[in-house]
Amino acid sequence: MEKITSDGGVTKKVMYQPPDENLAKISLGSRVVIDYELRLMDSEKLERSCEKRHFSFRVGSHKVIRGMEIAVLSMTKDEHALFHLSSEYAFGSAGRPPRVPSNSSVQLEIHVLNVTGGQLEPRILAMKPVERLVAANEAKTKGNTFFKALKYEKASESYQECLQILSLVLRDDSGTTDLENIDEDETQNEQQEQVKEPLGVTESEVRDVQLAALNNFA
């Protein structure tokens, strides 16, 4: 197994490496679509993605356990790999009763099906929705400045950054750090019980900035 973290808490064994070196790399901000299976070290199955519905998340949003984000950052599209995660990178000292005991290491098998986006700075991913809207406006304004200066390539990059940040504005990234459970009834019950705080941003505000950026980008 190859060490992915310096402390050996995440190790990797490649099961299939795609031959094309130009395949999409995964970075902070990337949205990945994967199939995965999570097991205890004795191979007892804990979770897996549904056969009819793949699992998708944005890297850096903290929607999944820490080890999964670190694992996918070491992968490319179409790669298939097995990871061993120490408890610090999985469910920690609390475990996940009753199925995951305290301080349990786990096995995580991942197949990356698709990768989009990426290259967002960690500071953007750490922002609240209102702050992301401000950052998107700043990127749009920067694009306008480049456009007026006839620096069209840089203007295009700024408008793309604006649109990418906007794609995160209405997403509530303050959710659980555990992987989603494959028990759909349990998941639906949890979602019904979960009360989300207001984002502080309306869809119309996002749409106004998006349209302005798209008009200039065109």
N, C-alpha and C positions, 0 to 999 in steps of 0.2 A: 504494500500500500504506500502511495506517495503522500508525504506530508503537505497539507494545504495551509495549515497554520503553523507558526513556529513552535507552538507548544505541543503539537501533535494531537490537538483536540479534534481536528477534522482531517481525516485521511481519505485517500481516493484510489480506486482501482478502475481504470477505463475498461469498459466492456465492448464498446464500439466507438472508434474514432473516425469521423467522416474524412474522406480523402481530400476534399476541397479546402485548401488553406484560406480561401477568400470568404468562407462562411461567416455569417454575422457573429461578431463577438458580443458578449453580454457585459453590460456596464451598469453603473448606478443610473436609475431612471428607465432602464429597459423594461418592457413588458414581455414576460415569457409565458409561453403555453407549454405545459409539461404533463407527462404521465409520471407518477411517483408511487412508491410503496415504502411504507415506514414499518420497521420491525424492531422488536427487542433483539438483543444479541443472541438469544437462544432461538431466534427465527420466528417467534410468535408474532403474527401479523397484527399491527395496530391500526393502520390507515392505508388507504390507497385511493388514487383518483378513480372516478367512475369510468367504466368503459365507454359509456355513451356521452360523458361530459368531461373533457380534459380540465385540468386545474390551471388557472391563470392568476398571476400577481405581478405587481411592479416592484422591481428590485430596489430596496432602500425604503420601502413603505412600512416595514416592520409588521407586515400582516402575517408572517410565518415565523417559525423558530429561527433563531440566529444562524444555526448551522446550515439551514437550507439556503439562505441568501449567500452565505460564503461558498457553499457548494456550487450553486449555479453560476457564480461569478468566475469560477474556474473552467466553465464549459463553453461550448459553441453550439450552434443550431445542429440538430441531428445526432449529437453526441449522446451516448448511453453510458452511465457510470454508477458504481456502487461506492457509497461513502460510509465511514464509521464516524459517528459523532459522540464525543464524551458528553457527560450530563450537562456540563457548563454551556454546551452549544445546542442542547436539546431542551429538556424540561427542568433542569436544575435540581436543587435540593427538595423542591416542593413536589416534583414528579407530576403525574396527572392521574390521581386516584379515580377509579380503582385499578386501571389497566397498567399504568406506568409507575413503578415503585420509585421512591426517592433515590436521587443520584444514579439514575439508570443511563447507561450508554445505549445508543440505538444504531441500527443500520438504516440507511436511506438510499434507495435506488431511484435514479432519475433518468428520464429520457426527454431531452429538449426537442419539442416539436416545432416551435416557432419563436422568433425574437424580433421585436420591433422597438424603435426608439433607442434611448440611452444617451450617455454622455452628459446627463444633467449633474450639476454640481451638488454635493451633499447639502450645501446651505439651502438650496431650493427645496429639497426633499424634507428638510427639517422645519420649513415654514408652515405657518397656519394659512388657511385658504385666503384670508384677506391680504396677508403679506405676499402670497403668490400672485394675486391679482395686481398688486403694486409692482412686483418684479416683472410681470408680463407687460404692463404699461411702459415700464422703463426700457424693456427690450424693443418694444414697438417704436418708442421715441428715438432710441438710438438708431434703429433702422431708417427712420425718416431723415435723420441727420446725414447718414451715409448716402441715402438716395439723393438728397439735394446736392450733395458734394460729388455726385456722379460715380460714387463707389458702389456699384450695383451688386457686386459679389458679397461685399460685407453687409450691405443692406439686406440681401436675401438671407444671409446667415442669422441676422438679428430677428427678422420676421419669423424664421423657422423656430428660433429659440422662444420667441413670444408664444407661438402656437403650441409648442411642446409644454411650456409652463401652464398655459391655459387648460390643457388636457388634464392637469392635476388639480385645478382649482376646486372643482365641485366634488372631488373624491375625498371622503373622510378617511384619512390614514391613521386614525387614532384607535384602531381596533385591536383585537387580541393578538398576541404574539404566537399563539398556538396554531398548528395546522388545522384546516377545516376537517371535521369528522365526516366520514363517508355515510354515516347514518343520516339520511335526508330528513327523516321525521324529527330527529333530535336537533339538527341544524335549523330547521324551520321554526321549531319551538324557541330556540335560543335567539333567533333573529326577531321573533315576535316580542320576546321579553326585553330585548335590548333597546334602550332609549338613547337616540343619538342627539348630541347637542347641536344647536344651529350652527351652520358654517359661517354665517355672517356675510355671505356673498350670494347674490341672486343670479339666476340663469341669464336674465336680461343684461346684467352688467358684464358677464363673461362674453355673451354674444356680441355686444357692442364692440368690445376690444378685438374679438376674433374677426368680425367683419372688417374692421378698419385695417387690421394686419393683412387679411386676405386680399383686400382691394389694392393695397400697396404692393403686396407680394406678386400679384398678377401683373 
